[in-house]
Amino acid sequence: MSTTQTFSIASIPADGVGKEVVSAGRRVLDALAGSSNGKFAFDWTEFPWGSEYYAKTGLMMDPKGLEALKDFDAIYFGAVGWENVPDHVSLWGLRLNITQNFDQWANIRPVKFLPGVQSPLRKADTVELDWVVVRENSEGEYAGLGGRNLSGRGPGNEVALQTALFTEKGCERIMRFAFDLARTRTVKKVSSVTKSNAQQYGMVLWDEVFNRVALDYPDVRTESVLVDAMSAKFILKPEDLSVVVASNLNADILSDLGSALAGSLGLAASANLNPERRFPSMFEPVHGSAPDIAGKGISNPIGAIASAALMLDHFGLHEEARKVEAAIEAATGSGHLTRDVGGDANTEDVTEAIIKALTLAQATV
Ligand SMILES: NC(=O)c1ccc[n+]([C@@H]2O[C@H](COP(=O)([O-])OP(=O)(O)OC[C@H]3O[C@@H](n4cnc5c(N)ncnc54)[C@H](O)[C@@H]3O)[C@@H](O)[C@H]2O)c1
């Protein structure tokens, strides 16, 4: 008799479209589990944290929230940010509180071009494009170091320091992660994003570690590209990319550019990984709470659903992850597109189309 493997997942929809897309992703995962013949199941616990919680409590999450999260198998996150809370308070109070304290130091953000979705890049019509941004997720420009002072000297005199942190260990672990990932891909290449011409301390250390780590991976091709040139390369020569490793801020910007090139920010998935598995990892779409479209039921659920596929990979359910990705492709390929990618379908239509494609595929196995 086979036993069901149950994965416990903390869901944090948080704000705006985060609520809509997390609900869509949960439905897809539950449909997948429902047709797994009892092989696996998901046990969901939802946490009400976010900007509404802040309005009631003055906090973005329960002060004992990290304790409550630490034994889950994974966290499924929506997006944070609303007009009642300054963005730096909401981000640091919830999302960065989790990524930093759970040492989720590797953030992977695949750039995927989907059938039926028109890219603003003409090259995408004829060339197969597929790359992944690996973001250092624990230090760099988002280390949270610095301060503000001297406002007592009167108007116009305040100073602010925002210090970037680059540790040799932090650089080395993300670079090894990127090289290991490159070894699993058809094109074995890592592009390091730097700015060592201007940032002569942190980024020079970054380059030195990259060159040293590369020696251990003679089978993987490398290049080191300045971030300004890399943003041009994303547009002019994206076929040259496979794994792109970058610091926290640089990767944050480049991955938005990547998802825009694929057609929309609403398509992009991400995984915040604690590769040692000392803490749960967190899966979330790249996009924010999109206040301009929130509550209308028209947000694109694909970024969140593709993030759920990354969560399945994390659970070792690789075949199932590929099935979810194939179902996304079947849905977009058959014209189920939300407005951000040129269609007129709503969140519900696209989610249903993905579930339908998934259950059809399961039934024909
Ligand atoms: N990971 C996160 O939680 C995260 C990331 C980025 C921004 N934010 C926060 O989100 C808020 C809004 O920020 P922003 O406007 O700069 O970025 P955003 O990603 O929310 O929106 C940028 C644009 O993309 C569109 N968009 C985003 N997600 C979409 C989806 N699923 N379907 C269709 N269109 C989508 C929006 O309508 C908007 O036009 C801010 O409070 C910001 O701090 C949070």
PDBQT file of the ligand as one rigid body, heavy atoms in Angstrom, charges set to zero:
ROOT
HETATM    1  N1  LIG A 401       8.017  40.920  -3.976  1.00  0.00    +0.000 N 
HETATM    2  C1  LIG A 401       7.212  41.885  -3.616  1.00  0.00    +0.000 C 
HETATM    3  O1  LIG A 401       6.412  41.735  -2.718  1.00  0.00    +0.000 OA
HETATM    4  C2  LIG A 401       7.255  43.200  -4.367  1.00  0.00    +0.000 A 
HETATM    5  C3  LIG A 401       7.993  43.331  -5.557  1.00  0.00    +0.000 A 
HETATM    6  C4  LIG A 401       7.918  44.548  -6.247  1.00  0.00    +0.000 A 
HETATM    7  C5  LIG A 401       7.157  45.591  -5.745  1.00  0.00    +0.000 A 
HETATM    8  N2  LIG A 401       6.484  45.426  -4.593  1.00  0.00    +0.000 N 
HETATM    9  C6  LIG A 401       5.563  46.461  -4.067  1.00  0.00    +0.000 C 
HETATM   10  O2  LIG A 401       4.378  46.443  -4.882  1.00  0.00    +0.000 OA
HETATM   11  C7  LIG A 401       3.834  47.776  -4.937  1.00  0.00    +0.000 C 
HETATM   12  C8  LIG A 401       3.639  48.173  -6.372  1.00  0.00    +0.000 C 
HETATM   13  O3  LIG A 401       4.917  48.296  -6.992  1.00  0.00    +0.000 OA
HETATM   14  P1  LIG A 401       5.160  48.510  -8.541  1.00  0.00    +0.000 P 
HETATM   15  O4  LIG A 401       3.953  49.134  -9.144  1.00  0.00    +0.000 OA
HETATM   16  O5  LIG A 401       6.465  49.142  -8.705  1.00  0.00    +0.000 OA
HETATM   17  O6  LIG A 401       5.364  47.037  -9.146  1.00  0.00    +0.000 OA
HETATM   18  P2  LIG A 401       4.282  45.954  -9.550  1.00  0.00    +0.000 P 
HETATM   19  O7  LIG A 401       5.041  44.725  -9.922  1.00  0.00    +0.000 OA
HETATM   20  O8  LIG A 401       3.258  45.790  -8.520  1.00  0.00    +0.000 OA
HETATM   21  O9  LIG A 401       3.572  46.531 -10.869  1.00  0.00    +0.000 OA
HETATM   22  C9  LIG A 401       4.306  47.004 -12.002  1.00  0.00    +0.000 C 
HETATM   23  C10 LIG A 401       3.411  46.909 -13.261  1.00  0.00    +0.000 C 
HETATM   24  O10 LIG A 401       3.235  45.529 -13.603  1.00  0.00    +0.000 OA
HETATM   25  C11 LIG A 401       1.864  45.183 -13.613  1.00  0.00    +0.000 C 
HETATM   26  N3  LIG A 401       1.706  43.855 -13.005  1.00  0.00    +0.000 N 
HETATM   27  C12 LIG A 401       2.331  43.401 -11.890  1.00  0.00    +0.000 A 
HETATM   28  N4  LIG A 401       1.911  42.170 -11.605  1.00  0.00    +0.000 NA
HETATM   29  C13 LIG A 401       1.009  41.829 -12.549  1.00  0.00    +0.000 A 
HETATM   30  C14 LIG A 401       0.209  40.681 -12.788  1.00  0.00    +0.000 A 
HETATM   31  N5  LIG A 401       0.263  39.588 -12.008  1.00  0.00    +0.000 N 
HETATM   32  N6  LIG A 401      -0.623  40.689 -13.854  1.00  0.00    +0.000 NA
HETATM   33  C15 LIG A 401      -0.689  41.750 -14.659  1.00  0.00    +0.000 A 
HETATM   34  N7  LIG A 401       0.030  42.882 -14.501  1.00  0.00    +0.000 NA
HETATM   35  C16 LIG A 401       0.879  42.907 -13.448  1.00  0.00    +0.000 A 
HETATM   36  C17 LIG A 401       1.152  46.243 -12.760  1.00  0.00    +0.000 C 
HETATM   37  O11 LIG A 401      -0.202  46.378 -13.130  1.00  0.00    +0.000 OA
HETATM   38  C18 LIG A 401       2.012  47.471 -13.036  1.00  0.00    +0.000 C 
HETATM   39  O12 LIG A 401       1.578  48.096 -14.217  1.00  0.00    +0.000 OA
HETATM   40  C19 LIG A 401       4.799  48.656  -4.147  1.00  0.00    +0.000 C 
HETATM   41  O13 LIG A 401       4.266  48.794  -2.854  1.00  0.00    +0.000 OA
HETATM   42  C20 LIG A 401       6.097  47.874  -4.123  1.00  0.00    +0.000 C 
HETATM   43  O14 LIG A 401       6.913  48.159  -3.014  1.00  0.00    +0.000 OA
HETATM   44  C21 LIG A 401       6.505  44.245  -3.894  1.00  0.00    +0.000 A 
ENDROOT
TORSDOF 0
